[in-house]
């Protein structure tokens, strides 16, 4: 494998610099204080502490999957805001002309509803007219609210339920700002969110009558919403990755379209991604070698982060994904089964975007004590923590940090090193990256100066952060 041997020879020369850059010590004098808090705090106190911790960025999350069910409902039922109305499937009547999956709570817009036959319309109710029991069921069906729900529910049922709402750019722009508010409250200052800009038959966004909406018009709706005072007040910088569904027949064309689109919108779009179940054999990474090679010859400076290694079985998908040009790997759960690629990632300072709660709930690592994350971290591979699909998991970035501290006994330098990694390895423009890193260091300095080891419990008692559904269920934190 000449590629691997060449990369190892080149990259080992910068190993020391890479590791140092990934985990530069921050506020060394606070390490002992953190150890004392970690040992003495109750779970509730540790949760409060980590909620207040400056966290840098979230590099791996999906525009549709980040949204809480309650926020979906509140925004989607505001017809004035979203310029549309929505209906949801409350009955399965076995209609002969049914085209949607046989699922309750598939949500469609007004134009789609109007085109249904009378028998089909009888299956649906206006989202604004649901009974309390119907609304509770609709909300429940948009997230993994019980341990019994897992991978199949997530991939096969939840995403189809929201697909029509995802096509409305006004709704999605509003949901993005709602998430910015949540991220900002827990001291996250940067997010890169993955958006499927291109759908099955062209552009992903539509007018209320379901006719295609130009991508320029759709993106301007997002730009305008991000300029509004409440969005600016969050203090959160947002950038997008153009994401391609890897196992579809149009995936190779999708990569070409994503490159062209990103090149034309570099103010907001900073990278290319590919997502989709890796247990679908049609999405294997090596088939994309030619298209990425061709795109690199046409478009300079476009950065790549791709889902890889989110799989139960050993394979070489992470290695093959690096060969496509990726410098960040999403998930990388099975990377540990490929020692040679682990050496390359350590030596070349490639980042793994870790998603602990996602990996647990989707059953890639049901037992988090067996998760390879701490080995990547302490082997010297740059890592950071991310939410993936916080709305569908009922979690937030604080939950990821809490999970990591409780399961893997993280040190202060490891904790803050991951926050710095999330900004250092971000794809945001260099000037903005410098500002974000300076802001992160300043926030850490202020944070550490506020904690007197003899008074840390009194400081925590003053904090009252919101507790996520996941934290209530899994951590028993109230």
C-alpha positions as CSV (number, residue, x, y, z in Angstrom):
1,X,0.0,0.0,0.0
2,X,2.3,2.8,-1.3
3,X,-0.1,5.5,-0.2
4,X,0.0,4.5,3.4
5,X,3.8,4.0,3.5
6,X,4.3,7.5,1.9
7,X,1.9,9.2,4.3
8,X,3.6,7.5,7.3
9,X,7.1,8.6,6.2
10,X,5.9,12.2,5.6
11,X,3.8,12.6,8.7
12,X,5.9,11.0,11.4
13,X,8.3,14.0,11.0
14,X,5.6,16.3,12.4
15,X,4.2,13.9,15.0
16,X,5.5,15.9,18.0
17,X,4.1,19.1,16.6
18,X,0.7,17.5,15.8
19,X,0.2,16.1,19.3
20,X,1.3,19.3,20.9
21,X,-1.1,21.3,18.8
22,X,-3.9,18.9,19.6
23,X,-3.5,19.0,23.3
24,X,-1.7,22.2,24.3
25,X,-2.0,22.6,28.1
26,X,-4.6,25.1,29.1
27,X,-4.6,26.8,32.5
28,X,-2.2,24.3,34.1
29,X,-2.9,25.6,37.6
30,X,-6.5,24.5,37.3
31,X,-5.8,20.8,36.7
32,X,-5.7,20.0,40.5
33,X,-8.8,22.0,41.1
34,X,-10.7,20.1,38.4
35,X,-9.5,16.8,39.9
36,X,-10.8,17.8,43.2
37,X,-14.2,18.8,41.8
38,X,-14.4,15.6,39.7
39,X,-13.7,13.5,42.8
40,X,-16.0,15.4,45.2
41,X,-18.9,16.5,43.1
42,X,-22.2,14.7,42.8
43,X,-23.4,13.8,39.3
44,X,-25.7,16.8,39.4
45,X,-22.9,19.1,40.5
46,X,-20.5,17.8,37.8
47,X,-23.3,18.3,35.2
48,X,-23.7,21.9,36.2
49,X,-19.9,22.4,36.1
50,X,-19.7,20.9,32.6
51,X,-22.7,22.9,31.3
52,X,-20.9,26.1,32.2
53,X,-17.6,24.9,30.7
54,X,-16.5,26.7,27.4
55,X,-16.7,24.0,24.8
56,X,-15.4,25.4,21.5
57,X,-17.3,23.9,18.7
58,X,-19.5,21.1,17.5
59,X,-18.1,19.8,14.1
60,X,-20.5,16.9,13.5
61,X,-24.2,17.5,13.5
62,X,-27.0,17.3,11.0
63,X,-29.3,20.2,10.2
64,X,-32.5,18.1,10.5
65,X,-31.4,15.8,13.3
66,X,-30.4,18.6,15.7
67,X,-34.0,19.7,16.3
68,X,-36.0,18.9,19.4
69,X,-39.5,17.5,18.8
70,X,-41.1,20.3,20.7
71,X,-39.3,22.8,18.5
72,X,-40.3,21.1,15.4
73,X,-43.9,21.3,16.5
74,X,-43.8,25.0,17.7
75,X,-42.2,26.2,14.5
76,X,-44.0,24.0,12.0
77,X,-47.4,25.1,13.4
78,X,-46.6,28.8,12.9
79,X,-48.0,29.2,9.4
80,X,-47.1,32.9,9.3
81,X,-43.5,32.1,10.0
82,X,-43.1,29.0,7.6
83,X,-45.5,30.2,4.9
84,X,-47.2,26.7,4.9
85,X,-49.3,24.3,6.9
86,X,-48.6,20.7,7.8
87,X,-50.6,17.6,8.3
88,X,-49.6,14.3,10.0
89,X,-50.7,10.8,9.5
90,X,-52.7,9.6,12.5
91,X,-54.4,6.6,10.9
92,X,-53.2,3.7,8.6
93,X,-56.3,2.8,6.5
94,X,-54.6,0.7,3.9
95,X,-55.5,2.9,1.0
96,X,-54.6,1.4,-2.4
97,X,-53.0,4.6,-3.6
98,X,-50.8,5.1,-0.6
99,X,-47.2,6.1,-1.5
100,X,-45.7,7.0,1.8
101,X,-44.0,4.4,4.1
102,X,-46.5,2.6,6.3
103,X,-45.7,4.8,9.3
104,X,-47.7,6.8,11.7
105,X,-46.8,10.5,12.0
106,X,-45.4,11.0,8.5
107,X,-45.8,14.8,8.2
108,X,-46.7,16.4,4.8
109,X,-47.3,20.0,3.8
110,X,-50.5,21.6,2.5
111,X,-49.9,21.2,-1.2
112,X,-49.2,17.5,-0.8
113,X,-52.3,17.0,1.4
114,X,-54.5,18.9,-1.1
115,X,-53.4,16.5,-3.9
116,X,-54.5,13.4,-1.9
117,X,-57.6,11.4,-2.6
118,X,-60.4,11.7,-0.1
119,X,-59.6,8.3,1.3
120,X,-55.9,9.3,1.8
121,X,-56.9,12.6,3.4
122,X,-58.8,10.6,6.0
123,X,-55.5,9.3,7.3
124,X,-54.2,12.8,8.1
125,X,-54.9,15.5,10.7
126,X,-53.7,19.1,10.7
127,X,-50.7,19.4,12.9
128,X,-52.5,22.3,14.7
129,X,-55.5,20.1,15.4
130,X,-53.9,17.2,17.2
131,X,-55.5,16.0,20.4
132,X,-53.1,16.0,23.5
133,X,-52.6,12.2,23.0
134,X,-52.0,12.6,19.3
135,X,-49.5,15.4,19.9
136,X,-47.7,13.4,22.5
137,X,-47.4,10.5,20.1
138,X,-46.2,12.8,17.3
139,X,-43.5,14.2,19.6
140,X,-42.5,10.7,20.8
141,X,-42.0,9.5,17.3
142,X,-39.4,12.1,16.5
143,X,-36.8,10.9,18.9
144,X,-35.4,7.8,20.6
145,X,-37.3,8.3,23.8
146,X,-36.9,4.7,25.1
147,X,-33.9,2.4,25.2
148,X,-35.9,-0.1,23.0
149,X,-35.7,2.3,20.1
150,X,-32.5,2.0,18.2
151,X,-30.8,2.0,14.8
152,X,-33.7,0.9,12.7
153,X,-36.1,3.3,14.3
154,X,-33.6,6.1,13.8
155,X,-32.7,5.5,10.1
156,X,-35.9,4.0,8.8
157,X,-38.6,5.8,10.7
158,X,-37.7,9.1,12.1
159,X,-36.0,10.7,9.1
160,X,-38.9,9.9,6.7
161,X,-41.3,11.6,9.3
162,X,-39.5,14.9,9.0
163,X,-38.5,14.9,5.3
164,X,-41.3,17.2,4.1
165,X,-40.6,19.7,6.8
166,X,-36.9,19.7,5.9
167,X,-37.8,21.0,2.4
168,X,-39.1,24.3,3.8
169,X,-36.2,26.8,4.0
170,X,-38.1,29.2,6.3
171,X,-38.7,26.4,8.8
172,X,-35.2,25.0,8.6
173,X,-33.6,28.5,9.0
174,X,-35.8,29.1,12.1
175,X,-34.8,25.7,13.5
176,X,-31.2,26.5,13.0
177,X,-31.4,29.7,15.0
178,X,-33.3,27.8,17.8
179,X,-30.4,25.4,18.0
180,X,-27.9,28.3,18.0
181,X,-29.7,29.5,21.1
182,X,-29.4,26.1,22.8
183,X,-25.7,25.8,21.8
184,X,-24.9,29.3,22.9
185,X,-26.5,28.7,26.3
186,X,-24.1,25.8,27.0
187,X,-21.1,27.9,25.8
188,X,-20.6,26.4,22.4
189,X,-19.3,29.1,20.0
190,X,-19.1,27.4,16.7
191,X,-21.1,24.7,14.8
192,X,-20.6,23.1,11.4
193,X,-23.9,21.6,10.4
194,X,-24.4,19.2,7.6
195,X,-27.1,20.0,5.0
196,X,-28.4,17.9,2.2
197,X,-28.5,20.7,-0.4
198,X,-29.5,18.4,-3.2
199,X,-32.4,15.9,-3.0
200,X,-33.5,13.0,-5.0
201,X,-34.8,15.0,-8.0
202,X,-32.7,18.2,-7.7
203,X,-32.6,21.0,-5.1
204,X,-33.5,20.0,-1.6
205,X,-35.7,23.0,-0.9
206,X,-39.1,23.8,-2.4
207,X,-41.8,26.5,-2.5
208,X,-45.0,25.8,-0.5
209,X,-46.6,24.5,-3.8
210,X,-43.8,21.9,-3.9
211,X,-42.2,23.5,-7.0
212,X,-38.3,23.7,-6.8
213,X,-36.8,26.6,-5.0
214,X,-33.5,27.9,-6.4
215,X,-30.6,27.2,-4.1
216,X,-29.6,30.9,-4.3
217,X,-33.1,31.9,-3.0
218,X,-33.0,29.2,-0.3
219,X,-29.5,30.2,0.9
220,X,-30.5,33.8,1.0
221,X,-33.4,32.9,3.4
222,X,-30.7,31.3,5.7
223,X,-28.4,34.3,5.3
224,X,-31.2,36.8,6.2
225,X,-32.3,34.8,9.2
226,X,-28.7,34.5,10.5
227,X,-28.4,38.3,10.4
228,X,-31.4,38.9,12.7
229,X,-30.6,40.2,16.2
230,X,-31.7,37.0,18.1
231,X,-29.3,34.9,16.0
232,X,-26.4,37.3,16.4
233,X,-27.1,37.5,20.2
234,X,-26.4,33.8,20.5
235,X,-22.7,34.4,20.0
236,X,-22.6,31.3,17.8
237,X,-20.8,31.2,14.5
238,X,-22.4,28.8,11.9
239,X,-21.0,27.3,8.8
240,X,-22.3,24.5,6.6
241,X,-21.1,21.4,5.0
242,X,-22.8,20.2,1.8
243,X,-23.7,16.6,2.5
244,X,-24.2,13.7,0.0
245,X,-26.2,10.5,0.7
246,X,-23.5,8.0,-0.1
247,X,-25.5,4.9,-1.1
248,X,-27.9,6.6,-3.6
249,X,-27.6,6.0,-7.4
250,X,-26.9,9.8,-7.8
251,X,-24.2,10.0,-5.1
252,X,-21.3,10.5,-7.5
253,X,-23.2,13.3,-9.3
254,X,-24.1,14.6,-5.9
255,X,-20.4,15.0,-5.0
256,X,-19.9,17.0,-8.3
257,X,-22.9,19.2,-7.5
258,X,-21.7,19.7,-3.9
259,X,-18.3,20.9,-5.0
260,X,-19.7,23.4,-7.5
261,X,-22.3,24.7,-5.0
262,X,-19.7,25.1,-2.2
263,X,-17.3,26.9,-4.5
264,X,-20.0,29.4,-5.3
265,X,-21.0,30.0,-1.6
266,X,-17.8,30.0,0.4
267,X,-19.1,32.5,2.8
268,X,-21.3,30.0,4.5
269,X,-20.3,26.6,3.1
270,X,-16.9,25.3,4.2
271,X,-16.7,21.6,3.4
272,X,-18.0,18.5,1.8
273,X,-19.4,15.5,3.6
274,X,-20.9,12.1,2.8
275,X,-23.4,10.4,5.2
276,X,-25.6,7.3,5.2
277,X,-25.5,3.8,6.7
278,X,-22.3,2.1,6.1
279,X,-24.0,-1.3,6.4
280,X,-25.5,-0.4,3.0
281,X,-22.9,-1.9,0.7
282,X,-23.7,0.6,-2.1
283,X,-22.0,3.4,-0.2
284,X,-18.5,2.0,0.1
285,X,-15.9,4.9,0.0
286,X,-13.4,3.6,-2.6
287,X,-16.0,3.9,-5.4
288,X,-15.7,7.7,-5.1
289,X,-11.9,7.9,-5.7
290,X,-12.3,9.1,-9.3
291,X,-14.9,11.8,-8.6
292,X,-12.9,13.3,-5.7
293,X,-9.7,13.2,-7.8
294,X,-11.5,15.1,-10.6
295,X,-13.1,17.6,-8.3
296,X,-9.7,18.4,-6.6
297,X,-8.3,19.2,-10.1
298,X,-11.1,21.8,-10.6
299,X,-11.7,23.4,-7.2
300,X,-9.0,24.6,-4.8
301,X,-9.2,24.8,-1.0
302,X,-12.3,22.7,-0.4
303,X,-12.1,20.7,2.8
304,X,-13.5,17.3,3.4
305,X,-15.0,15.5,6.4
306,X,-16.7,12.1,5.8
307,X,-18.6,9.6,7.9
308,X,-16.4,6.5,8.1
309,X,-15.9,3.6,10.5
310,X,-19.5,3.8,11.8
311,X,-19.8,0.1,11.5
312,X,-20.1,-3.1,13.5
313,X,-17.6,-5.1,11.5
314,X,-13.9,-4.4,10.8
315,X,-13.1,-2.9,7.5
316,X,-10.8,-0.4,5.8
317,X,-13.4,2.4,5.2
318,X,-11.5,4.9,7.3
319,X,-8.3,4.4,5.3
320,X,-10.2,4.5,2.0
321,X,-11.9,7.7,3.2
322,X,-8.6,9.4,3.9
323,X,-7.6,8.5,0.4
324,X,-10.5,10.6,-0.9
325,X,-8.9,13.6,0.7
326,X,-10.7,13.8,4.0
327,X,-8.8,15.3,6.9
328,X,-11.6,14.6,9.5
329,X,-13.4,11.3,10.0
330,X,-17.0,11.2,11.4
331,X,-17.4,8.5,14.1
332,X,-14.4,6.2,13.3
333,X,-15.8,3.6,15.7
334,X,-14.0,0.7,14.0
335,X,-10.8,2.6,13.3
336,X,-9.1,0.6,16.1
337,X,-9.3,-2.5,14.0
338,X,-6.9,-1.0,11.5
339,X,-3.7,-0.3,13.4
340,X,-1.8,1.1,10.3
341,X,-4.5,3.7,9.7
342,X,-4.4,4.6,13.4
343,X,-0.7,5.4,13.0
344,X,-1.3,7.5,10.0
345,X,-4.1,9.5,11.8
346,X,-1.8,10.1,14.8
347,X,1.2,11.2,12.7
348,X,-0.8,13.3,10.2
349,X,-3.0,15.1,12.8
350,X,-6.2,13.9,11.2
351,X,-9.2,14.4,13.6
352,X,-11.9,11.9,14.6
353,X,-15.3,13.5,15.3
354,X,-16.5,11.4,18.3
355,X,-20.2,11.0,19.0
356,X,-20.6,8.9,22.2
357,X,-24.3,9.1,22.7
358,X,-25.1,8.5,19.0
359,X,-22.8,5.4,19.1
360,X,-24.5,4.1,22.2
361,X,-28.1,4.6,21.1
362,X,-27.6,3.4,17.6
363,X,-25.9,0.3,19.1
364,X,-22.5,0.6,17.5
365,X,-21.0,0.6,21.0
366,X,-23.9,-0.2,23.4
367,X,-21.4,-0.5,26.2
368,X,-19.6,2.8,26.4
369,X,-16.9,1.3,28.6
370,X,-15.8,-0.5,25.4
371,X,-15.8,2.6,23.2
372,X,-12.4,3.2,21.5
373,X,-12.5,7.0,22.1
374,X,-10.2,7.0,25.2
375,X,-7.7,4.9,23.3
376,X,-7.7,7.3,20.3
377,X,-7.3,10.2,22.7
378,X,-4.4,8.8,24.6
379,X,-2.8,7.3,21.6
380,X,-2.4,10.8,20.2
381,X,-5.1,10.9,17.5
382,X,-6.8,14.3,17.7
383,X,-10.4,14.0,18.7
384,X,-13.4,16.2,19.7
385,X,-16.8,15.6,21.0
386,X,-20.0,16.2,19.0
387,X,-23.8,15.8,19.2
388,X,-24.5,14.2,15.8
389,X,-28.4,14.4,16.1
390,X,-29.1,15.9,19.5
391,X,-32.8,16.4,18.8
392,X,-33.4,12.8,17.9
393,X,-31.3,11.7,21.0
394,X,-32.7,14.2,23.4
395,X,-29.2,15.2,24.4
396,X,-26.7,18.1,24.1
397,X,-22.9,18.6,24.1
398,X,-22.9,18.8,27.9
399,X,-24.2,15.2,27.9
400,X,-21.3,14.2,25.6
401,X,-18.8,15.9,28.0
402,X,-20.4,14.4,31.1
403,X,-20.3,10.9,29.5
404,X,-16.7,11.3,28.6
405,X,-15.6,12.5,32.1
406,X,-17.6,9.8,33.9
407,X,-16.6,6.9,31.8
408,X,-13.0,7.8,31.0
409,X,-11.7,10.0,33.9
410,X,-10.6,12.8,31.6
411,X,-8.0,15.3,32.8
412,X,-8.4,19.0,32.6
413,X,-5.9,19.2,29.7
414,X,-7.7,16.4,27.8
415,X,-11.1,18.1,28.4
416,X,-10.0,21.5,27.2
417,X,-7.7,20.1,24.5
418,X,-10.8,18.6,22.8
419,X,-12.4,22.0,22.9
420,X,-9.4,23.5,21.2
421,X,-9.3,20.7,18.7
422,X,-12.8,21.4,17.7
423,X,-11.8,24.9,16.6
424,X,-8.3,24.1,15.3
425,X,-9.6,21.4,13.0
426,X,-12.7,23.3,12.0
427,X,-13.1,24.3,8.3
428,X,-14.1,27.9,9.1
429,X,-12.2,30.7,7.3
430,X,-8.7,31.4,8.9
431,X,-9.5,34.9,10.2
432,X,-12.6,33.7,11.9
433,X,-10.8,30.6,13.2
434,X,-8.2,32.8,14.8
435,X,-10.9,34.9,16.5
436,X,-12.7,31.8,17.7
437,X,-9.6,30.3,19.2
438,X,-8.7,33.6,21.0
439,X,-12.3,33.8,22.3
440,X,-12.1,30.2,23.5
441,X,-8.8,30.8,25.4
442,X,-10.2,34.0,26.9
443,X,-13.4,32.2,28.0
444,X,-11.4,29.4,29.6
445,X,-9.3,32.0,31.5
446,X,-12.4,33.7,32.9
447,X,-14.0,30.3,33.7
448,X,-11.0,29.1,35.7
449,X,-10.6,32.3,37.6
450,X,-14.1,32.0,38.9
451,X,-13.5,28.7,40.8
452,X,-12.0,28.8,44.3
453,X,-11.3,25.2,45.3
454,X,-12.5,25.9,48.8
455,X,-15.8,27.4,47.5
456,X,-16.5,25.4,44.3
457,X,-19.7,23.8,45.7
458,X,-21.2,27.1,46.5
459,X,-20.4,28.2,42.9
460,X,-22.2,25.2,41.5
461,X,-25.2,25.7,43.7
462,X,-25.8,29.0,41.9
463,X,-26.1,27.3,38.6
464,X,-29.4,25.9,37.3
465,X,-28.9,24.6,33.7
466,X,-31.7,22.9,31.8
467,X,-31.5,19.1,32.0
468,X,-31.9,17.2,28.8
469,X,-34.3,14.2,28.5
470,X,-31.2,12.0,27.9
471,X,-29.5,13.2,31.1
472,X,-32.6,12.6,33.1
473,X,-33.0,9.1,31.8
474,X,-29.4,8.0,31.7
475,X,-27.6,10.0,34.4
476,X,-30.6,10.4,36.7
477,X,-29.7,14.1,37.0
478,X,-32.5,16.4,38.0
